[in-house]
Amino acid sequence: MAEMADAQLDSNIYEMALRQPEGVDANFLEHVLPGHPPLETIVNSVNRLLSNGQLELVQVGTRIMYRGITQDELTRMSALSADEKLVYKHIENSGNEGIWVRTIKQKTNLLQGVITRCLKVLEQKVLIKSIKSVKHPTRKLYMLVDVSPSTDITGGPWYTDQEMDTDFIEQLSKRCYQFIFAQSFPRHNQNAVFSANHRMYPKCSQIKNYITAGGITDVPLTVDHIEELLTMLVYDGKIERIAPATDIDMGGMGGGRSAASAAKPKTDWMYRALRITNKDSPFTDIPCGRCPVYERCSDTGAITPAKCEYFKTWLAF
């Protein structure tokens, strides 16, 4: 009878641990288990489950929790050695950020040869995969085979095979600029401008919808991705940000912003195109600023402003 009771308690604890993603602790089990068994009995049951591999210890904040191991995990882990299990667990805990070989060595204190052998076995069993990071191209990171790497690792849509796709970025930013330009000036007269209270300039979400609906690319893009392109165009001097209309802008009553608007986490900017001239003003590139013989130039002598070849070219605009 005692063995049956122990088996039932083990089963109850295991099922509860599986239902809680972060695991359970002894205090939780003491309050929710049927019959409220004493703490000593619960600890003995937990120890049996730990020795069987059905539970594992995890730290959540300052608490020690017991996490349930699924049958699929048990099947995968049963064929691994102790060292392979240790390496596998650290790779699993790295999530979608992956883990570097040197970090595995620091965390496990295993010899490099042992780690290399473990990684080879885990890859052969198709449990893990190796990837490269755009931030650290020379480092090989490891993660579980069914985990998709984070955008910090892959670089998101702007990278292809760990290389920045400058052509893709240039073409997409060009289409964004064209869309913004078409809505930045009156259609009947492209040389005219809208009035100061015009509030129909496109927003980031509208530009994203234009890119998606137009079939311009089959690469999945988010609003944040489009905003990165727009930020680049702002710094390139091709577009400018315009704050959306507020209650004050629209002539509303009240002396200031409401608490709800003040707590708004992100400004929903509008974007207006700037006209780009084919030729910059000559005064933006005075040759003296980058002259290789600037310190030897004077009013008299071999090098003077009157004899300067750079000045002749600059003044012939």
Secondary structure, 3 states (H helix, E strand, C coil): CHHHHHHHHHHHHHHHHHHCCCCECHHHHHHHCCCCCCHHHHHHHHHHHHHHCCEEEEEECCEEEEEECCHHHHHHHHCCCHHHHHHHHHHHHCHHHCEEHHHHHHHHCCCHHHHHHHHHHHHHCCCEEEEECCCCCCCEEEEECCCCCCHHHHCHHHEECCEECHHHHHHHHHHHHHHHHHCCCCCCCCCCCCCCCCCCCCEHHHHHHHHHHCCCCCCCCCHHHHHHHHHHHHHCCCEEEECCCCCCCCCCCCCCCCHHHHCCCCCCCEEEECCCCCCCCHHHCCHHHHCCCHHHCCCCCCCCHHHCHHHHHHHCC
